Amino acid sequence: MPELTHRRRLLVLAICCMSLLIVSLDNTVLNVALPSMRRELRTDVAGMQWTIDAYTLVLASLLMLAGSTADRIGRRKVFLTGLAVFTTGSVLCSLAPSLEALVAFRMVQAVGGSMLNPVAMSIITNTFTEPRARARAIGVWGGVVGISMAAGPLVGGVLTDSVGWRSIFWLNLPVGLLALFLTFRYVPESRAPRPRRVDPVGQLLVMVLLGSLTYAIIETDPVFAAVAVVALLALLRYEPRRTEPLIDLRFFRSAPFSGATVVAVSAFAALSGFLFVNTLYLQDVRGLSALDAGLYMLPMAALTFVCAPLSGRLVGSRGPRLPLLVAGVTMTASGVLFAAFEAETSTPLLFTGYVLFGLGFGMVNAPITDTAVSGMPRAQAGVAAAVASTSRQIGQTLGVAVVGAVLAAGVSPDAHATGFVAASRPAWWVIAGCGLSVLLVGAATSGAWARGTAERTARRLEAPETAPATH
């Protein structure tokens, strides 16, 4: 890719952030609209879980394929395709006549979304090659998540209360069309000098693993749990035998990369569970409107918005360790406030929990992404970024599945509001446990020993690229 001017690089960053905005905004807007959707579509907690998990599940299944495909045929080309498919899926979601149709159209959205975030991150990585500039760019990228969290509940609340929940999907149309035009005009094409081959068997095993695991949790089906275990064992046995696997297991010899994967799953499981529980609690138990529920969650969104770029600067100047430790402590403290001290019963405690969680989540995103891609060869940027993005989506899928299953088990249909607070206690302990995982894994994989494993792994990964191809 030719050297770009500073102004052009910033424009490329802005365009990539637009794709993240519509994908992130879509999820935060949807959470606020869940109670309205449940009433109109006449479904239960499990139905609401599927409106979220159908999207995150397909997204997680296809992200690595999208990342490697973009490295092979061109990142801009795949990015443009993703924008077109995601925007079309959004329009279809707004027209869905039933829960089943909505779930299907959410899957169409996810096919497009799988071509956006990892590919955009790969474009950013190849545009900002200097480590500090890349860390700052990633901080801005993380700040967009804060914007979506701040704007999503408010915009979703206004639209849901005034026009109806279908209008939340209309938001993606103007942003998606503008991003399409700007990408076509200003984003240069790039691809890996030695792209990897397609791995259809590995791709199928990943889809079976994630799909069966999610179904097993939401529907409490032991048969699908067994299928997930078999798919995992098959994946671990098959992938190391391929010269160019879908998931290069050598990546995980790097402690920071492995840590970033676990932290991403834990942090985003906590986030999705947090939003799922709070949205239902504020509207079903406290009786707030969608707009008022969005306003209640503003402290969390505001802290995420403020802390994300700060975290990016800290990663650029001091490394990922401090942001990870702060994130782990504050996210754990937030979960414990609700689990052990019933923060819902006291408005000051409620807002304290929101502030702590927003601070922690704002701090965690930049070190995840920077750690995942910084030690990898640039030619593998698409795949490395896709693994990090996949970990985020797996976390979101599992968070909604597990927390929703806990709630569904404890709340009877005829006493939803009265039994909700008691039923949510185990869910909050799950969220607190996710925060503790961020703390412990972040601390263990961000020191000198961990950096040494990253350097050794990078050398192993670069070796095949300089050697002549064997086939």
C-alpha positions in Angstrom: 0.0 0.0 0.0 1.5 3.4 -1.0 2.5 5.9 1.7 -0.4 8.1 2.7 -0.3 11.7 4.0 -1.3 12.3 7.6 -4.6 13.8 6.6 -5.4 10.8 4.4 -4.6 8.4 7.2 -6.9 10.2 9.5 -9.7 10.1 6.9 -9.2 6.3 6.5 -9.4 6.0 10.3 -12.7 8.0 10.3 -14.2 5.8 7.6 -13.2 2.6 9.5 -14.7 4.1 12.7 -18.0 4.6 10.8 -18.3 0.9 10.2 -17.7 0.2 13.9 -20.3 2.8 14.8 -23.1 1.2 12.9 -22.3 -2.3 14.2 -21.8 -1.2 17.8 -24.8 1.2 17.7 -27.0 -1.6 16.3 -26.3 -3.7 19.4 -26.8 -0.9 22.0 -29.9 0.4 20.4 -31.4 -3.1 20.2 -30.8 -3.8 23.9 -33.0 -0.8 24.9 -35.8 -2.0 22.5 -35.9 -5.6 23.8 -38.9 -5.2 26.1 -41.0 -3.5 23.3 -39.9 -6.2 20.8 -40.8 -8.9 23.3 -44.3 -7.5 23.7 -45.0 -7.0 20.0 -43.5 -10.3 18.8 -45.1 -12.1 21.8 -41.9 -14.0 22.8 -40.0 -14.8 26.1 -36.5 -14.3 27.4 -35.1 -17.0 25.2 -36.6 -15.2 22.1 -34.9 -12.0 23.1 -31.6 -13.9 23.6 -31.9 -15.2 20.0 -32.4 -11.7 18.5 -29.0 -10.8 19.9 -27.2 -14.2 19.7 -28.3 -15.0 16.1 -26.3 -11.9 15.1 -23.2 -12.4 17.4 -23.1 -16.1 16.6 -22.9 -15.7 12.8 -20.5 -12.8 13.3 -18.2 -14.8 15.4 -18.3 -17.8 13.0 -17.4 -15.8 10.0 -14.9 -13.2 11.3 -11.8 -15.2 10.7 -12.9 -16.2 7.3 -13.6 -12.6 6.4 -10.2 -11.5 7.8 -8.2 -14.1 5.8 -10.3 -13.5 2.7 -9.7 -9.7 2.9 -5.9 -10.4 3.2 -6.2 -12.6 0.0 -8.5 -10.7 -2.4 -8.3 -7.1 -1.0 -9.3 -5.4 2.1 -11.2 -2.5 0.5 -13.2 -4.9 -1.7 -14.3 -7.0 1.2 -15.0 -3.9 3.3 -17.3 -2.5 0.6 -19.2 -5.8 0.3 -19.7 -5.9 4.1 -21.1 -2.4 4.1 -23.6 -3.2 1.4 -24.8 -6.5 3.0 -25.0 -5.0 6.5 -27.1 -2.0 5.3 -29.4 -4.3 3.3 -29.8 -6.6 6.3 -30.7 -3.6 8.5 -33.5 -2.6 6.1 -34.8 -6.2 6.1 -34.8 -6.3 10.0 -37.0 -3.1 10.0 -39.6 -5.0 7.9 -39.5 -8.3 9.8 -43.1 -9.6 10.4 -42.2 -12.2 13.1 -39.5 -13.2 15.6 -38.3 -16.0 13.2 -38.0 -13.5 10.3 -36.2 -11.0 12.6 -33.7 -13.6 13.7 -33.1 -14.6 10.1 -32.5 -11.0 9.0 -30.2 -10.4 11.9 -28.1 -13.3 10.5 -28.0 -11.4 7.2 -26.8 -8.3 9.0 -24.1 -10.5 10.7 -22.7 -11.8 7.4 -22.1 -8.1 6.4 -20.8 -7.2 9.9 -18.2 -10.0 9.7 -16.6 -8.2 6.8 -16.4 -4.8 8.6 -14.7 -4.7 12.0 -11.8 -7.1 11.5 -11.2 -5.8 8.0 -11.3 -2.2 9.2 -8.9 -3.1 12.0 -6.6 -4.6 9.4 -6.8 -1.5 7.3 -5.9 0.6 10.4 -3.0 -1.6 11.3 -1.6 -1.4 7.8 -2.2 2.4 7.6 -0.7 3.3 11.0 2.5 1.3 11.1 4.3 3.2 13.9 3.5 1.6 17.2 2.5 4.8 19.1 0.4 6.2 16.2 -1.3 2.8 15.9 -2.1 2.7 19.7 -3.6 6.2 19.4 -5.6 5.2 16.4 -6.9 2.1 18.2 -7.8 4.3 21.2 -9.9 6.4 18.9 -11.4 3.2 17.5 -12.3 2.1 21.0 -13.8 5.6 21.7 -16.3 4.9 19.0 -17.7 2.0 21.2 -18.2 4.7 23.9 -20.0 6.9 21.5 -22.3 4.0 20.5 -23.0 3.2 24.1 -23.8 6.8 24.9 -25.9 7.5 21.8 -27.4 4.0 21.4 -29.7 3.9 24.5 -30.8 7.5 24.0 -31.4 7.3 20.3 -33.0 3.9 20.7 -35.2 5.1 23.6 -36.4 8.1 21.6 -37.1 6.0 18.5 -38.7 3.1 20.4 -41.0 5.4 22.4 -42.0 7.7 19.5 -41.9 5.7 16.3 -41.5 2.0 17.4 -38.7 -0.5 17.6 -38.5 -1.1 13.9 -37.1 2.4 13.4 -33.9 1.5 15.2 -32.7 -0.4 12.2 -33.2 2.7 9.9 -30.2 4.4 11.6 -27.8 2.1 9.7 -29.0 3.2 6.2 -27.6 6.8 5.9 -24.4 5.9 7.8 -23.9 2.8 5.7 -24.5 4.6 2.4 -22.1 7.4 3.4 -19.4 4.9 4.4 -19.8 3.1 1.1 -19.2 6.3 -0.9 -16.2 7.4 1.2 -14.6 4.0 1.2 -14.9 3.7 -2.6 -13.4 7.2 -3.0 -10.7 7.4 -0.4 -9.6 4.0 1.1 -6.7 2.4 -0.9 -6.7 -1.3 -1.7 -4.3 -3.5 0.3 -3.7 -7.2 0.6 -1.3 -9.6 2.2 1.8 -10.4 0.1 1.3 -14.1 0.8 -2.3 -14.7 1.6 -3.4 -17.9 3.2 -5.5 -20.6 1.6 -9.1 -21.3 2.3 -9.8 -23.9 5.1 -13.4 -25.0 4.6 -13.3 -27.9 7.1 -11.9 -25.6 9.8 -14.6 -23.0 9.0 -17.4 -25.6 9.2 -16.0 -26.9 12.6 -15.9 -23.4 14.0 -19.6 -22.8 13.0 -20.7 -26.1 14.4 -18.8 -25.5 17.7 -20.2 -22.0 18.3 -23.7 -22.8 17.1 -24.1 -25.9 19.1 -22.6 -24.4 22.2 -24.9 -21.4 22.1 -28.0 -23.5 21.5 -27.0 -25.9 24.3 -26.8 -22.9 26.8 -30.0 -21.1 25.7 -32.2 -24.2 25.3 -30.4 -26.3 28.0 -29.9 -29.2 25.5 -27.2 -31.7 26.5 -27.1 -33.3 23.0 -25.9 -30.0 21.5 -23.4 -29.6 24.4 -21.9 -33.0 23.4 -21.8 -31.8 19.7 -19.9 -28.7 20.8 -17.3 -30.8 22.6 -16.8 -33.1 19.6 -16.4 -30.1 17.3 -13.8 -28.6 19.6 -11.8 -31.8 19.8 -12.0 -32.2 16.0 -10.9 -28.6 15.5 -7.9 -29.0 17.8 -6.9 -32.2 16.1 -7.4 -31.0 12.5 -6.1 -27.4 12.4 -2.4 -28.1 13.4 -2.1 -30.6 10.5 -2.9 -27.9 7.9 -0.1 -25.8 6.4 -2.3 -22.8 6.4 -5.2 -23.4 8.9 -8.1 -21.1 9.5 -6.9 -20.7 13.1 -3.1 -20.8 13.4 -2.7 -22.3 16.8 0.9 -21.0 16.9 -0.6 -17.6 17.7 -1.6 -18.9 21.1 2.1 -19.6 22.0 2.2 -15.9 22.6 1.1 -15.3 26.2 -0.1 -11.7 25.4 -2.1 -12.9 22.4 -3.7 -15.8 24.4 -4.3 -13.4 27.3 -6.0 -10.9 24.9 -8.3 -13.6 23.6 -9.4 -14.7 27.1 -9.7 -11.0 28.3 -11.8 -10.2 25.2 -14.2 -13.1 25.8 -14.5 -12.2 29.5 -14.9 -8.5 29.1 -17.5 -8.7 26.3 -19.4 -11.5 28.1 -19.6 -9.1 31.1 -20.8 -6.3 28.8 -23.5 -8.2 27.1 -24.7 -9.7 30.3 -24.7 -6.3 32.0 -26.7 -4.6 29.2 -29.1 -7.6 29.0 -29.9 -7.7 32.7 -30.1 -3.9 33.2 -32.4 -3.3 30.2 -34.9 -5.8 31.4 -34.6 -4.7 35.0 -35.0 -0.9 34.4 -38.1 -1.4 32.2 -39.7 -4.5 33.6 -39.0 -3.9 37.4 -38.6 -0.2 37.7 -41.2 0.5 35.0 -39.1 3.0 33.1 -39.7 3.9 29.4 -37.1 2.9 26.9 -35.8 6.5 26.8 -35.6 6.8 30.6 -33.8 3.4 30.7 -31.3 4.8 28.2 -30.8 7.9 30.4 -30.2 5.8 33.5 -27.3 4.0 31.7 -25.6 7.2 30.6 -23.0 7.2 33.4 -21.7 3.9 32.2 -21.7 5.1 28.6 -20.0 8.4 29.4 -17.2 6.7 31.3 -16.6 4.3 28.5 -16.5 7.2 26.1 -13.9 9.2 28.2 -11.7 6.2 29.2 -11.4 4.5 25.8 -9.1 7.1 24.2 -7.3 7.5 27.5 -6.6 3.8 27.5 -5.2 4.0 24.0 -2.8 6.7 25.0 -1.7 4.7 28.1 -1.1 1.6 25.9 1.0 3.7 23.5 3.1 5.2 26.3 3.2 2.6 29.1 2.0 -0.6 27.6 -1.2 -2.6 28.2 -0.7 -3.7 31.8 -2.1 -0.7 33.7 -5.3 -0.4 31.6 -5.9 -4.1 32.0 -5.5 -4.0 35.8 -7.7 -1.0 36.2 -10.4 -2.6 34.0 -10.3 -5.9 35.9 -10.6 -4.2 39.3 -13.4 -1.9 38.4 -15.5 -4.4 36.4 -15.2 -6.9 39.3 -16.2 -4.3 41.8 -19.2 -3.4 39.8 -20.4 -7.0 39.5 -19.9 -7.5 43.3 -21.9 -4.4 44.1 -24.9 -5.9 42.4 -24.4 -9.5 43.4 -23.5 -9.0 47.1 -24.9 -5.6 48.0 -28.1 -5.5 45.8 -27.1 -2.2 44.2 -30.5 -2.1 42.4 -32.3 -1.3 45.7 -30.3 2.0 46.1 -30.1 4.5 43.3 -26.7 5.9 44.4 -25.3 2.4 44.5 -26.9 1.6 41.1 -25.1 4.6 39.5 -21.9 3.7 41.3 -22.0 0.3 39.7 -22.7 1.9 36.3 -19.7 4.2 36.7 -17.3 1.5 37.7 -18.4 -0.8 34.9 -18.1 2.0 32.3 -14.6 2.9 33.5 -13.5 -0.7 33.3 -14.9 -1.4 29.9 -13.5 1.8 28.5 -10.1 0.8 29.7 -10.2 -2.8 28.4 -10.7 -2.4 24.6 -7.5 -0.8 23.5 -5.1 -3.2 25.2 -7.1 -6.2 23.7 -6.7 -5.0 20.2 -3.2 -3.6 20.5 -1.9 -6.8 22.2 -3.6 -9.0 19.6 -2.0 -7.3 16.5 1.2 -5.7 17.7 3.3 -8.8 17.9 2.1 -10.3 14.6 3.7 -9.9 11.2 1.8 -7.2 9.2 0.9 -9.8 6.5 -1.1 -11.7 9.2 -2.8 -8.6 10.5 -6.2 -9.5 9.1 -6.2 -12.9 10.7 -4.9 -11.7 14.1 -7.4 -8.9 14.2 -10.1 -11.3 13.3 -9.2 -13.6 16.1 -9.5 -10.7 18.5 -12.8 -9.6 17.0 -14.0 -13.2 17.1 -13.2 -13.4 20.8 -15.3 -10.3 21.5 -18.3 -11.7 19.6 -17.9 -15.1 21.3 -17.9 -13.2 24.6 -21.1 -11.3 23.7 -22.8 -14.5 22.6 -21.9 -16.4 25.7 -22.7 -13.5 28.0 -26.3 -13.2 26.7 -26.7 -17.0 26.5 -25.5 -17.7 30.1 -27.0 -14.6 31.8 -30.3 -15.1 29.9 -30.4 -18.8 30.8 -29.8 -17.9 34.5 -32.6 -15.4 34.4 -35.0 -17.7 32.5 -34.4 -20.4 35.1 -35.2 -18.1 38.1 -38.0 -16.0 36.8 -41.5 -17.5 36.3 -43.6 -16.1 33.5 -46.5 -15.0 35.8 -44.2 -13.1 38.2 -41.5 -11.7 36.0 -41.0 -8.3 37.8 -41.2 -9.6 41.4 -38.9 -12.5 40.8 -36.4 -10.7 38.6 -34.2 -9.1 41.3 -33.7 -12.4 43.2 -33.1 -14.3 39.9 -30.5 -11.9 38.8 -28.1 -12.5 41.8 -26.4 -15.5 40.1 -26.2 -13.5 36.9 -24.3 -10.7 38.6 -21.9 -13.2 40.2 -21.2 -14.5 36.6 -20.5 -10.9 35.5 -18.2 -10.3 38.6 -16.4 -13.5 37.7 -15.8 -12.2 34.2 -14.3 -9.1 35.6 -12.0 -11.1 37.9 -10.9 -13.1 34.9 -9.9 -9.8 33.1 -7.8 -8.9 36.2 -6.0 -12.2 36.7 -5.4 -13.0 33.1 -4.4 -9.4 32.3 -1.9 -9.4 35.1 -0.4 -12.8 34.2 0.0 -12.0 30.4 1.4 -8.5 30.4 4.8 -8.8 32.1 8.3 -9.4 30.8 7.9 -13.1 30.5 4.8 -12.7 28.4 6.6 -10.2 26.1 9.3 -12.8 25.6 6.8 -15.4 24.4 5.4 -12.8 22.0 8.8 -12.1 20.4 9.5 -15.8 20.0 6.1 -16.4 18.5 6.5 -13.6 16.0 9.8 -15.0 14.8 8.2 -18.4 14.2 5.3 -16.8 12.3 7.6 -14.8 10.1 9.9 -17.7 9.2 7.5 -19.3 6.7 7.0 -15.9 5.0 10.7 -15.6 4.1 11.2 -19.2 3.1 10.2 -20.5 -0.3 6.8 -22.0 -0.6 6.7 -25.7 -0.5 3.4 -26.0 -2.4 
